[in-house]
Structure formats: structure tokens, C-alpha cells
Amino acid sequence: MAKALFFVASLLLYVLSLSSLVAATQRLDLAGSYKPIENIDDPKIQSLGEFAVNEHNKQAKTQLKFQKVISGEMQIVAGTNYKLQLTALEGTSSGTYGTLVFTDLNNKNNLINFYDVSK
């Protein structure tokens, strides 16, 4: 009986340590690698796309009109990097653009890159 109880307790400790290892691995996987943005229609994601277009307009002296973020990935670092694909109007013509927006730990957005994917 004591051997069986010891075996069950040992097995329980093993399972608990294995689940802790899996949880730690998942946390490590989250930090540093890009992951798809699951809810691309989230207002926060759409506002990041609008921010990117507005900031690009200021820097490049263009007049693009933001339409919609269509896909994206995020990377958690000391803040968050957002790689987004979005559509915007240039006059009456719709184009697809790629952008990288960094949100720092104070929730301040910074446009890192903006480029035309459709050309």
C-alpha cells in the first residue's frame, strides 16, 4: 500500500512539474517571436493602422486615406511590434501597404516603416 501511495505521489509530482514546464515554454514562445493577430477587426488594431497612415502622411507629405487593416502579426518585446497589412485610398485608387508600428511600454505608438505592397 505504501509503495502504491508513493508511486501515485511521484506520478502527481511529475505531472505537475511537466505542466509547469509547458506553461514556461509557452511564455517564452510568446516573447520575441511574431504571432498572427487573431482578431484583426479589434478597434485597437484598426486604430494602429489609421495611426500608421496618418503618420506616413505627415512624414511623406502624402494624402492617403486609411481604409482597413487586413492582416497582421505582433511581437512582444520591450513593448509590442505590429507588422500590419492595410488598405488605403490614394485619390480614388485603393492600394495595399505594409507597416511596422512599435508601441512602447507607455503605450506611445511609433511608425518604424511604411511601404507600398501593391506596386
C-alpha positions in Angstrom: 0.0 0.0 0.0 2.8 2.4 0.9 4.5 1.6 -2.4 1.4 2.4 -4.4 0.8 5.6 -2.5 4.5 6.6 -3.1 4.0 5.8 -6.8 0.9 7.9 -7.1 2.5 10.8 -5.3 5.6 10.6 -7.5 3.4 10.5 -10.6 1.5 13.5 -9.5 4.7 15.5 -8.8 5.9 14.5 -12.3 2.7 15.7 -14.0 2.7 18.9 -12.1 6.3 19.6 -13.0 5.6 18.8 -16.6 2.7 21.2 -16.7 4.9 23.9 -15.2 7.4 23.3 -17.9 4.8 23.5 -20.7 3.5 26.8 -19.2 7.0 28.3 -19.0 7.7 27.2 -22.6 4.5 28.9 -23.8 5.5 32.2 -22.0 9.0 32.0 -23.6 7.4 31.4 -27.0 5.2 34.5 -26.6 8.1 36.8 -26.0 10.3 37.5 -29.1 8.5 35.7 -31.9 5.8 37.1 -34.2 2.4 35.7 -33.8 -0.7 36.2 -36.0 -3.2 38.8 -34.8 -6.3 36.7 -34.1 -8.9 39.5 -34.2 -7.8 41.8 -37.0 -11.1 43.7 -36.6 -10.2 44.7 -33.0 -10.6 48.5 -32.8 -7.1 48.8 -31.3 -5.6 47.1 -34.3 -7.6 49.2 -36.7 -6.6 52.4 -34.9 -2.9 51.3 -35.2 -3.4 51.1 -39.0 -5.0 54.5 -39.0 -2.1 55.9 -36.9 0.4 54.4 -39.5 -1.4 56.1 -42.4 -1.7 59.4 -40.7 1.9 59.4 -39.5 3.1 58.4 -43.0 1.1 61.3 -44.5 2.9 63.7 -42.1 6.3 62.3 -42.9 6.0 61.8 -46.6 3.6 64.7 -47.3 1.0 62.4 -48.9 -2.8 62.3 -48.6 -3.6 58.6 -48.2 -6.9 57.8 -46.6 -7.0 54.8 -44.3 -9.5 52.1 -45.2 -8.8 48.9 -43.1 -6.1 46.7 -41.6 -6.5 43.4 -43.5 -3.8 41.2 -41.7 -1.1 41.4 -39.2 1.3 39.9 -36.8 2.5 41.1 -33.4 5.8 40.6 -31.5 6.1 41.2 -27.8 9.5 42.8 -26.9 10.0 45.8 -24.5 6.7 46.9 -25.9 5.0 45.5 -28.9 5.8 45.4 -32.6 2.9 45.3 -35.0 3.5 44.2 -38.6 0.3 45.2 -40.4 -1.0 45.0 -44.0 -3.7 47.6 -44.7 -5.6 49.2 -47.5 -5.7 52.9 -48.1 -7.0 55.2 -50.8 -4.7 57.4 -52.9 -7.2 59.6 -54.7 -9.8 57.1 -56.0 -7.4 54.2 -56.2 -7.1 51.7 -53.4 -3.6 50.3 -52.6 -2.2 47.8 -50.2 0.5 48.9 -47.8 2.8 47.2 -45.2 3.8 48.9 -42.0 5.6 48.3 -38.8 4.3 50.2 -35.7 6.1 49.9 -32.3 4.1 50.6 -29.2 6.3 51.2 -26.2 5.6 50.4 -22.6 3.9 53.8 -22.1 1.5 53.0 -25.0 3.1 55.5 -27.3 3.0 54.5 -31.0 6.0 55.0 -33.3 5.9 54.4 -37.0 9.0 52.4 -37.9 8.3 51.5 -41.6 5.6 52.1 -44.2 5.8 50.8 -47.8 3.6 50.2 -50.8 2.9 46.5 -51.3 0.7 46.9 -54.4 3.5 48.3 -56.7 
